[in-house]
């Protein structure tokens, strides 16, 4: 089955044997969960976790696989999306290795909010820590610093961005890399429509 989260957010998560996890990519209304079918695989080594529930669509993989195999237009769109997903996964790995928790948190908040087109999220620090692959205390400290600077307001699992420009300044360059790729994907879809 393939899933198209039209008004929800799904994390592709790598889960280790010891229970630790790290988000590889975020999929929202721009994407598909289950792209391995187009790459010749029936499964992936990661899990899909719904981060923000909402509407979505599902389709048997065979139906889209047939379209992928027989329709060059569908194939072109899906391959363009897969390129975008690969960029996101690669940038996430780079970010998790080289940037501070505050930069990672800022990137993650911006990326999530871009996909949901909102300035507010309902996410616990524990959930965010699991996605970033860091300790909850690190997220608590980073969120506290952002809140003290008036960038976000955080209370009991509810995060509201108060100053998006400052949040973008707090994020590392990884956010811009992924955003440029998503904007390029959006422009491609607009051209194809």
Secondary structure by P-SEA (a helix, b strand, c coil): cbbbbccbbbbbcccccccbbbbccccccccccccccccccccccbbbbbccccccccccaaaaaaaaaccaaaaaaaaaaaaaaaaaaaaaaaaaccccaaaaaaaaaaaaaaaaccccccccaaaaaaaacccaaaaaaaaaaaaaaccccccccbbbbccaaaaaaaccaaaaaaaaaaaaaaaaaaaac
